[in-house]
Amino acid sequence: MSECKSLAKVEDNDGLSIWQSARPTFTTPAGKCRKVLDNAIVLQPEGTCTLHVVAWNYRGKIVDFALTQMADEVEDPRNGDDHVARYDCCHSEVHKHQYFRSGHHFQTGAKEQRTVIAKIESQDPSWETIDAEYDRYYDDMTESWAANYRRWDSDGREQQ
């Protein structure tokens, strides 16, 4: 599963193992999902940023994903210092993380700016929500990555 760390394995009424969020409504079927993407895409101009795409599929729908834009120029990315922006669906919501080069926003001092896009409510609608949002935010990351990079590079001073 994705890098979401707030999931616990439980059994549903049919004996199917599922992963359940620490927040009670969103579940992803454990052992039933198939990782369909785990790729790095070089964003142009080359040498600026890479987009790491990870997605899991179940019954023809994307049910879990993480889209992470990383700066190629960071020498030691082990601490996540290379993370520019990220969309994922942990914590029963689809959300975006905007990170900052210095590690904090120039005004607020926050490590990241986190924007909730959609709440993931119950089982079947959750998969519809995640599947629909995946395409939208994959497109956003591949088309608007330069704006994310400028926000990261300027520690939030640049908003476009």
N, C-alpha and C positions, 0 to 999 in steps of 0.2 A: 504494500500500500504506500501511499505518499508519505511525506515527512511529517504528517500530522501525528502528534504524540499523545493525543487525548482520546484514543480509541481503546475499547475493551472488548474481548471476544465473549459473546454470549450465545445461547441457543434460543431460537424462536420456537413457536408452538409446533412446527412441523419437523423439528429436530435439525434444522439447517443452521450451521454455524454462521454467525454474522458478526460484523464489527459494529459496535455501537459507540457513538460519540459520548463523551463525558456529559455533554448536554443531551438530554434524553431522546430527541426526535430523529436524528439522522443516522441511518445505518447503511453500510456497504457490505455486500455479500462476500464473506471471507471464503477463499478457496474457489469461488465461482468467477471472480473477475479475472480478466486476462490483460496483462500489460500490453498495450497496442502501440505505444510510443515511448521511446527513451532515446531521444536524439538531441544533438547540439546543432544549432543553425547559426552560421556566421552571418551577422548583420553587417550591411555595407555602410560606410566604407570599411573594408576588411581591417582588422586589427583594433577596432573600437569596442565592439560588444558581441557577445554570443548569447543566444537564447537557448536555454535547456528546456526541452519539452518532455514531460512525463504524463501519460494518461492511461487509465484503466477502463476497460469496456465490459459491460454485462448486458446481455439481451439486446445487443445492437445500439446501446447508448453509452456515452462517456459517463461514468459514475464517480470518477475521482480524477483530479488533475492538478498539476503544478506547472506553471510557466514562469521560469526564472531568467531574468536578464542579468548578465554578468559583464563587468568591465574587463576587457582583456589586458589592460595595462597594469593591473594590481599584481605586484610581485609575489605576495604570499597570501593566497586566498583562503587559507585554512580556517580563519575565523569568520568567514562570510563577508569579509571586507570588500569583496568584489561584487556583491549583490547590489544591483542598481534598482530593480523593481521586481515584484513577484505577484502573480495572481494564483490563488489556490482556493480550496474549498474545505479547509479544516474548520473545526469549531462550529459546525452546523450553519455555515454561511460561506458564500462566495465573497472574497474580499481581495483588495490590492494592498500590497506593502510598497511604499516608496522609501528607499533608503537614502543615506547621505554619505558623501565621500569621507568627511571628517569623523563620521560616526554619530553626528547629532545635527539637528536642525539649527540654523543660524540664529533664530529667535527663541524658539521654545526649548531647545536643548534635547528634544525627544530623539530617540534612536531611529525612529521611523515614523512615517505618516501612514496610518492604517485606515482604509476606507471600506466600509461594508457596502457591498453591491446588492446582494440578495440573501435573505434568510432561507435556510433549507429546513422545511418544516417536517413533513412526514415521508414515509418510504417512497411510494410511487411518484408523487409530485417532486420529491427531491431529485430523483434521477432525471426528470424532465428539466428541472431548473439547471442542474449541473451540465447536462448535455447542451442546452441552449446557450448557457453562458460561456462554455468552452470555446465555441466558434467565434463568438463576439470578441473575447479577450485574447484569443490567439491572433485574430486580425489586428487588434489594438497593439499588441506587442510587436508584431512584424511591421506595422505601418507607422506607429508613433514612438518607436523606441528612442529616437533622437531626443524627443521632449523629455522622456524619462531620464536619459543620460544627462541632459542639461540640468534638470532638477537635482540629480545626484551630485554632479560635479560642482554645482553652486551651493550645495547644502541647503537647498530649498528656496534660494533667492529667485531663481529663474522658474517661472511657473508655466511657460509655454514651450 
